[in-house]
Amino acid sequence: MDKKPNFQEIKNKFQNADLDEKIRIYTTTSGLSVQEFKELLKMFPLKHLDKLERAMA
């Protein structure tokens, strides 16, 4: 059984990551709540949302 990821750790990595790494973290991390994903999304550069959308498609 997978343990719940440490959100604070993921959040810190996400905050310090470059764009490609942010996309990788957002699209490959599982086990987060909707609220946690929303919190990450707030830190994502809005002008690059299209790249994130394509990565999730």
Helices and strands as residue ranges (DSSP letters): H 7-16, H 19-28, H 34-42, G 46-48, H 49-56
